[in-house]
Amino acid sequence: MTSTPVNEKILALVTPMVADLQLDLYDLEFNGGILKITVDTPAGSDGGVTLDKLALITRLLNREFEHNDPIPGNYTLEVSSPGLERTLRTPAHFQREIGKTVAIRLREVLDGARRLQGVLIAADATTATIRLDDAALTERVVPLALVDRARTVFDWSPAPKPGKAPAKKPGAPRSGASTTKNAVGKLASGPSDELDFPIAHEEATA
């Protein structure tokens, strides 16, 4: 997250609230009048964030923001979990997902390819190492500065039955909730749509 006075105020309000609920602040982005807060269970936890907990966080943040008003003017608050297929925007995101299959689109061609998919086997502050899905299991070191978009890839196919080919399932949407602050400061509930955005190369906020 880019450091600005508004972002720092938001972070100071959100971080302790999320920690009190035994969750991690996975991502925080304020852009174009939309404040997007993504929370997750701690790494290694069984299960994800429940809809009830997302609704609770949304209510608590609404109350806190109405009292402290860290954002001038109108804005939309979106609270969600990363989902099974999650966007990777920061070095910490890549480090958290080591061992997962990832799909990466680069800003420019690297070693003859602009799109890569394979298992993320290592990551640090500046690079990610991918074992490609090719016959040779080629390992490719990717500078994070060249990554345009990246996400984990979840295998939606059920375990195959004897004599039957595995069936494919459509991807499930990310769960979340949103509220909008209007001109008179009221909050109205509404659905939240998953946004797609370029990778950010700052260190993760949590």
Contacts in CASP RR format, 6 or more apart in sequence:
PFRMAT RR
TARGET T0000
AUTHOR 0000-0000-0000
METHOD contacts of the structure
MODEL  1
MTSTPVNEKILALVTPMVADLQLDLYDLEFNGGILKITVDTPAGSDGGVT
LDKLALITRLLNREFEHNDPIPGNYTLEVSSPGLERTLRTPAHFQREIGK
TVAIRLREVLDGARRLQGVLIAADATTATIRLDDAALTERVVPLALVDRA
RTVFDWSPAPKPGKAPAKKPGAPRSGASTTKNAVGKLASGPSDELDFPIA
HEEATA
1 7 0 8 1.000
1 11 0 8 1.000
1 27 0 8 1.000
1 28 0 8 1.000
1 29 0 8 1.000
1 200 0 8 1.000
1 202 0 8 1.000
1 205 0 8 1.000
2 200 0 8 1.000
2 202 0 8 1.000
6 30 0 8 1.000
6 70 0 8 1.000
6 71 0 8 1.000
6 72 0 8 1.000
7 28 0 8 1.000
7 30 0 8 1.000
9 68 0 8 1.000
9 70 0 8 1.000
10 28 0 8 1.000
10 30 0 8 1.000
10 35 0 8 1.000
10 70 0 8 1.000
10 71 0 8 1.000
11 28 0 8 1.000
11 205 0 8 1.000
13 61 0 8 1.000
13 64 0 8 1.000
13 65 0 8 1.000
13 68 0 8 1.000
13 70 0 8 1.000
14 25 0 8 1.000
14 28 0 8 1.000
14 37 0 8 1.000
14 61 0 8 1.000
15 25 0 8 1.000
15 205 0 8 1.000
15 206 0 8 1.000
17 57 0 8 1.000
17 60 0 8 1.000
17 61 0 8 1.000
17 64 0 8 1.000
18 24 0 8 1.000
18 25 0 8 1.000
18 39 0 8 1.000
18 57 0 8 1.000
18 206 0 8 1.000
19 25 0 8 1.000
21 53 0 8 1.000
21 56 0 8 1.000
21 57 0 8 1.000
22 42 0 8 1.000
23 39 0 8 1.000
23 40 0 8 1.000
23 41 0 8 1.000
23 42 0 8 1.000
23 49 0 8 1.000
23 53 0 8 1.000
23 57 0 8 1.000
24 39 0 8 1.000
24 40 0 8 1.000
24 41 0 8 1.000
24 42 0 8 1.000
24 43 0 8 1.000
24 206 0 8 1.000
25 37 0 8 1.000
25 38 0 8 1.000
25 39 0 8 1.000
25 205 0 8 1.000
25 206 0 8 1.000
26 38 0 8 1.000
26 39 0 8 1.000
26 40 0 8 1.000
26 81 0 8 1.000
26 82 0 8 1.000
26 86 0 8 1.000
26 93 0 8 1.000
26 204 0 8 1.000
26 206 0 8 1.000
27 36 0 8 1.000
27 37 0 8 1.000
27 38 0 8 1.000
27 82 0 8 1.000
27 87 0 8 1.000
27 89 0 8 1.000
27 90 0 8 1.000
27 93 0 8 1.000
27 204 0 8 1.000
27 205 0 8 1.000
28 35 0 8 1.000
28 36 0 8 1.000
28 37 0 8 1.000
28 38 0 8 1.000
28 205 0 8 1.000
29 35 0 8 1.000
29 36 0 8 1.000
29 197 0 8 1.000
29 200 0 8 1.000
30 36 0 8 1.000
30 71 0 8 1.000
30 75 0 8 1.000
31 197 0 8 1.000
33 74 0 8 1.000
33 75 0 8 1.000
33 76 0 8 1.000
34 75 0 8 1.000
34 76 0 8 1.000
34 78 0 8 1.000
34 195 0 8 1.000
35 71 0 8 1.000
35 75 0 8 1.000
35 76 0 8 1.000
35 77 0 8 1.000
35 78 0 8 1.000
36 78 0 8 1.000
36 80 0 8 1.000
36 195 0 8 1.000
37 57 0 8 1.000
37 61 0 8 1.000
37 77 0 8 1.000
37 78 0 8 1.000
37 79 0 8 1.000
37 80 0 8 1.000
38 79 0 8 1.000
38 80 0 8 1.000
38 81 0 8 1.000
38 82 0 8 1.000
39 49 0 8 1.000
39 54 0 8 1.000
39 57 0 8 1.000
39 79 0 8 1.000
39 80 0 8 1.000
39 81 0 8 1.000
40 48 0 8 1.000
40 49 0 8 1.000
40 81 0 8 1.000
40 82 0 8 1.000
41 47 0 8 1.000
41 48 0 8 1.000
41 49 0 8 1.000
43 96 0 8 1.000
48 81 0 8 1.000
48 83 0 8 1.000
49 81 0 8 1.000
49 175 0 8 1.000
51 175 0 8 1.000
51 176 0 8 1.000
51 177 0 8 1.000
54 79 0 8 1.000
54 80 0 8 1.000
54 81 0 8 1.000
54 175 0 8 1.000
54 176 0 8 1.000
54 177 0 8 1.000
55 177 0 8 1.000
57 79 0 8 1.000
58 77 0 8 1.000
58 79 0 8 1.000
58 177 0 8 1.000
58 178 0 8 1.000
58 179 0 8 1.000
61 77 0 8 1.000
61 79 0 8 1.000
62 77 0 8 1.000
62 179 0 8 1.000
62 187 0 8 1.000
65 71 0 8 1.000
65 77 0 8 1.000
65 181 0 8 1.000
66 185 0 8 1.000
66 187 0 8 1.000
71 181 0 8 1.000
73 181 0 8 1.000
74 180 0 8 1.000
74 181 0 8 1.000
74 182 0 8 1.000
74 183 0 8 1.000
75 180 0 8 1.000
75 181 0 8 1.000
76 178 0 8 1.000
76 179 0 8 1.000
76 180 0 8 1.000
76 181 0 8 1.000
77 178 0 8 1.000
77 179 0 8 1.000
77 180 0 8 1.000
77 181 0 8 1.000
78 176 0 8 1.000
78 177 0 8 1.000
78 178 0 8 1.000
78 192 0 8 1.000
78 195 0 8 1.000
79 176 0 8 1.000
79 177 0 8 1.000
79 178 0 8 1.000
79 192 0 8 1.000
80 174 0 8 1.000
80 175 0 8 1.000
80 176 0 8 1.000
80 177 0 8 1.000
80 192 0 8 1.000
80 194 0 8 1.000
81 174 0 8 1.000
81 175 0 8 1.000
81 176 0 8 1.000
82 174 0 8 1.000
83 172 0 8 1.000
83 174 0 8 1.000
83 175 0 8 1.000
84 152 0 8 1.000
84 154 0 8 1.000
84 172 0 8 1.000
85 151 0 8 1.000
85 152 0 8 1.000
85 153 0 8 1.000
85 154 0 8 1.000
85 171 0 8 1.000
86 93 0 8 1.000
86 97 0 8 1.000
86 151 0 8 1.000
86 152 0 8 1.000
87 93 0 8 1.000
87 149 0 8 1.000
87 150 0 8 1.000
87 151 0 8 1.000
87 196 0 8 1.000
87 197 0 8 1.000
88 94 0 8 1.000
88 97 0 8 1.000
88 102 0 8 1.000
88 147 0 8 1.000
88 150 0 8 1.000
88 151 0 8 1.000
88 152 0 8 1.000
88 199 0 8 1.000
89 150 0 8 1.000
89 197 0 8 1.000
89 199 0 8 1.000
89 200 0 8 1.000
90 199 0 8 1.000
90 200 0 8 1.000
90 201 0 8 1.000
90 202 0 8 1.000
90 203 0 8 1.000
90 204 0 8 1.000
91 123 0 8 1.000
91 124 0 8 1.000
91 125 0 8 1.000
91 126 0 8 1.000
91 144 0 8 1.000
91 201 0 8 1.000
91 203 0 8 1.000
91 204 0 8 1.000
92 203 0 8 1.000
92 204 0 8 1.000
93 204 0 8 1.000
94 120 0 8 1.000
94 123 0 8 1.000
94 128 0 8 1.000
94 144 0 8 1.000
94 150 0 8 1.000
95 123 0 8 1.000
95 124 0 8 1.000
97 120 0 8 1.000
97 123 0 8 1.000
97 152 0 8 1.000
98 120 0 8 1.000
98 121 0 8 1.000
98 122 0 8 1.000
98 123 0 8 1.000
99 119 0 8 1.000
99 120 0 8 1.000
99 121 0 8 1.000
100 119 0 8 1.000
100 120 0 8 1.000
100 152 0 8 1.000
100 153 0 8 1.000
101 117 0 8 1.000
101 118 0 8 1.000
101 119 0 8 1.000
101 120 0 8 1.000
101 133 0 8 1.000
101 152 0 8 1.000
101 153 0 8 1.000
101 155 0 8 1.000
102 117 0 8 1.000
102 118 0 8 1.000
102 119 0 8 1.000
102 120 0 8 1.000
102 128 0 8 1.000
102 130 0 8 1.000
102 150 0 8 1.000
102 151 0 8 1.000
102 152 0 8 1.000
102 153 0 8 1.000
103 115 0 8 1.000
103 116 0 8 1.000
103 117 0 8 1.000
103 118 0 8 1.000
103 150 0 8 1.000
103 151 0 8 1.000
103 152 0 8 1.000
103 153 0 8 1.000
104 115 0 8 1.000
104 116 0 8 1.000
104 117 0 8 1.000
104 128 0 8 1.000
104 130 0 8 1.000
104 142 0 8 1.000
104 147 0 8 1.000
104 149 0 8 1.000
104 150 0 8 1.000
105 114 0 8 1.000
105 115 0 8 1.000
105 147 0 8 1.000
105 148 0 8 1.000
105 149 0 8 1.000
105 150 0 8 1.000
106 113 0 8 1.000
106 114 0 8 1.000
106 115 0 8 1.000
106 116 0 8 1.000
106 142 0 8 1.000
106 146 0 8 1.000
106 147 0 8 1.000
106 148 0 8 1.000
107 146 0 8 1.000
107 147 0 8 1.000
107 148 0 8 1.000
108 114 0 8 1.000
108 146 0 8 1.000
110 140 0 8 1.000
110 142 0 8 1.000
110 146 0 8 1.000
111 140 0 8 1.000
116 130 0 8 1.000
116 132 0 8 1.000
116 140 0 8 1.000
116 142 0 8 1.000
117 130 0 8 1.000
117 132 0 8 1.000
117 133 0 8 1.000
117 153 0 8 1.000
118 130 0 8 1.000
118 131 0 8 1.000
118 132 0 8 1.000
118 133 0 8 1.000
118 153 0 8 1.000
119 130 0 8 1.000
119 131 0 8 1.000
120 128 0 8 1.000
120 129 0 8 1.000
120 130 0 8 1.000
121 129 0 8 1.000
121 130 0 8 1.000
121 131 0 8 1.000
121 139 0 8 1.000
122 128 0 8 1.000
122 129 0 8 1.000
123 129 0 8 1.000
125 203 0 8 1.000
126 143 0 8 1.000
126 144 0 8 1.000
126 145 0 8 1.000
127 141 0 8 1.000
127 142 0 8 1.000
127 143 0 8 1.000
127 144 0 8 1.000
128 141 0 8 1.000
128 142 0 8 1.000
128 144 0 8 1.000
128 147 0 8 1.000
128 150 0 8 1.000
129 139 0 8 1.000
129 140 0 8 1.000
129 141 0 8 1.000
129 142 0 8 1.000
130 139 0 8 1.000
130 140 0 8 1.000
130 142 0 8 1.000
131 137 0 8 1.000
131 138 0 8 1.000
131 139 0 8 1.000
132 138 0 8 1.000
132 139 0 8 1.000
132 140 0 8 1.000
144 199 0 8 1.000
144 201 0 8 1.000
145 201 0 8 1.000
147 199 0 8 1.000
148 198 0 8 1.000
148 199 0 8 1.000
149 196 0 8 1.000
149 198 0 8 1.000
149 199 0 8 1.000
150 199 0 8 1.000
154 171 0 8 1.000
156 168 0 8 1.000
156 169 0 8 1.000
156 170 0 8 1.000
156 171 0 8 1.000
157 166 0 8 1.000
157 167 0 8 1.000
157 168 0 8 1.000
157 169 0 8 1.000
158 166 0 8 1.000
158 167 0 8 1.000
158 169 0 8 1.000
159 166 0 8 1.000
160 166 0 8 1.000
173 194 0 8 1.000
174 194 0 8 1.000
176 192 0 8 1.000
177 189 0 8 1.000
177 190 0 8 1.000
177 191 0 8 1.000
177 192 0 8 1.000
178 189 0 8 1.000
178 190 0 8 1.000
178 191 0 8 1.000
178 192 0 8 1.000
179 187 0 8 1.000
179 188 0 8 1.000
179 189 0 8 1.000
179 190 0 8 1.000
180 187 0 8 1.000
180 188 0 8 1.000
180 190 0 8 1.000
181 187 0 8 1.000
182 188 0 8 1.000
END
